[in-house]
């Protein structure tokens, strides 16, 4: 996948501290996919990020994430494919099609499931959830 993510606050850009990260060169694997797919950190504390995380989640047809919940809000973009995003607390499902964005409130339990064509999802908690990276460096 050729997604290029440029990040940092405007103040950081003024100071010349902008970093370009290529999703085609993802970081460490994350244990957030339950079945059919993979997830990798792209922007995370190990890459120097303090206020934002971004993960590349690739789900095979019918693949799904584990049940997720974070103390901070999350934002996700469905970059390719389709499926559903389930708010497990409210027991509500939302259609996730290419171009969809989801803002998930702090403390909400949720799960993504891919449709018949699979899905590529880019996003994560803001600020980062340290529990997602606890296994790295073991």
C-alpha positions as CSV (number, residue, x, y, z in Angstrom):
1,X,0.0,0.0,0.0
2,X,1.5,3.4,-1.0
3,X,-0.1,5.6,1.7
4,X,2.2,8.3,2.9
5,X,1.4,9.9,6.2
6,X,2.9,13.3,7.2
7,X,2.4,14.2,10.8
8,X,3.2,16.7,13.6
9,X,1.5,19.8,14.8
10,X,1.7,23.1,13.0
11,X,4.2,24.4,15.6
12,X,6.4,21.4,14.9
13,X,6.3,22.2,11.2
14,X,7.4,25.7,11.9
15,X,10.4,24.3,13.8
16,X,11.2,22.0,10.9
17,X,10.3,18.8,12.7
18,X,8.1,17.0,10.1
19,X,8.5,13.3,9.6
20,X,7.2,11.4,6.6
21,X,6.1,7.9,7.3
22,X,5.3,5.3,4.6
23,X,2.6,2.8,5.5
24,X,4.3,0.5,2.9
25,X,7.1,0.2,5.5
26,X,5.1,-0.5,8.7
27,X,6.5,-0.9,12.1
28,X,6.0,-3.7,14.6
29,X,3.0,-6.0,14.5
30,X,0.1,-5.4,16.8
31,X,-2.1,-8.1,18.4
32,X,-5.4,-6.5,17.4
33,X,-6.6,-8.9,14.7
34,X,-8.6,-11.9,15.9
35,X,-9.0,-13.6,12.6
36,X,-7.9,-13.1,9.0
37,X,-5.5,-10.3,8.6
38,X,-2.7,-8.3,10.3
39,X,-2.0,-5.0,12.0
40,X,1.1,-2.9,12.2
41,X,2.1,0.3,13.9
42,X,2.9,3.1,11.5
43,X,2.9,6.1,13.8
44,X,3.4,5.2,17.5
45,X,5.6,6.2,20.5
46,X,8.4,4.0,19.2
47,X,8.6,6.2,16.1
48,X,8.6,9.4,18.2
49,X,4.9,10.2,18.3
50,X,3.5,11.5,21.6
51,X,0.0,12.7,20.7
52,X,-1.2,10.4,17.9
53,X,-1.0,6.8,16.8
54,X,-1.8,5.4,13.4
55,X,-2.0,1.7,12.6
56,X,-2.4,-0.1,9.4
57,X,-5.0,-2.9,9.8
58,X,-5.5,-5.2,6.9
59,X,-8.4,-7.6,7.1
60,X,-9.0,-10.5,4.8
61,X,-12.6,-11.2,3.6
62,X,-14.5,-11.9,6.8
63,X,-11.5,-11.0,9.0
64,X,-12.1,-9.1,12.3
65,X,-10.3,-7.3,15.0
66,X,-10.4,-8.3,18.6
67,X,-12.7,-6.3,20.8
68,X,-11.0,-3.0,21.4
69,X,-11.4,-0.1,23.9
70,X,-9.1,2.7,24.8
71,X,-9.1,5.6,27.4
72,X,-8.6,8.1,24.6
73,X,-10.7,8.7,21.4
74,X,-9.9,6.9,18.2
75,X,-10.1,7.9,14.6
76,X,-10.1,5.4,11.7
77,X,-10.3,5.7,7.9
78,X,-11.5,2.8,5.7
79,X,-8.9,3.1,2.9
80,X,-10.0,0.2,0.9
81,X,-12.8,-2.5,1.0
82,X,-15.8,-2.6,3.2
83,X,-17.3,-4.2,6.3
84,X,-18.8,-3.1,9.6
85,X,-17.7,-1.2,12.7
86,X,-19.6,-2.4,15.8
87,X,-20.1,-0.3,18.9
88,X,-20.2,-3.2,21.3
89,X,-21.5,-1.1,24.2
90,X,-24.5,0.3,22.3
91,X,-24.9,-3.0,20.3
92,X,-25.0,-0.9,17.0
93,X,-23.4,-1.7,13.7
94,X,-22.2,0.8,11.2
95,X,-21.5,0.2,7.5
96,X,-17.8,0.7,6.8
97,X,-17.1,1.4,3.1
98,X,-14.1,2.8,1.3
99,X,-13.8,6.5,2.4
100,X,-15.7,6.1,5.7
101,X,-14.2,7.7,8.8
102,X,-15.1,6.7,12.4
103,X,-14.6,8.8,15.5
104,X,-14.8,6.5,18.5
105,X,-15.3,8.1,21.9
106,X,-13.0,7.3,24.8
107,X,-13.9,4.1,26.7
108,X,-16.1,2.7,23.9
109,X,-15.7,-1.0,23.1
110,X,-15.7,-1.6,19.4
111,X,-14.7,-4.1,16.7
112,X,-14.1,-4.0,12.9
113,X,-15.2,-6.9,10.6
114,X,-14.3,-7.0,6.9
115,X,-16.8,-7.7,4.2
116,X,-16.4,-10.1,1.2
117,X,-13.7,-8.0,-0.4
118,X,-11.6,-7.5,2.8
119,X,-10.7,-4.1,4.2
120,X,-7.7,-1.8,4.8
121,X,-8.2,0.5,7.8
122,X,-5.8,3.2,8.9
123,X,-6.1,4.9,12.3
124,X,-5.8,4.5,16.1
125,X,-6.1,6.1,19.5
126,X,-5.1,9.6,20.2
127,X,-3.0,9.9,22.3
128,X,-1.5,6.4,21.8
129,X,-2.7,3.5,24.1
130,X,0.5,2.1,25.7
131,X,-1.2,-1.3,26.1
132,X,-1.0,-1.8,22.3
133,X,2.8,-1.7,22.4
134,X,3.4,-3.6,25.7
135,X,4.7,-6.7,23.9
136,X,7.3,-4.8,21.8
137,X,10.8,-5.2,23.0
138,X,10.1,-8.4,25.0
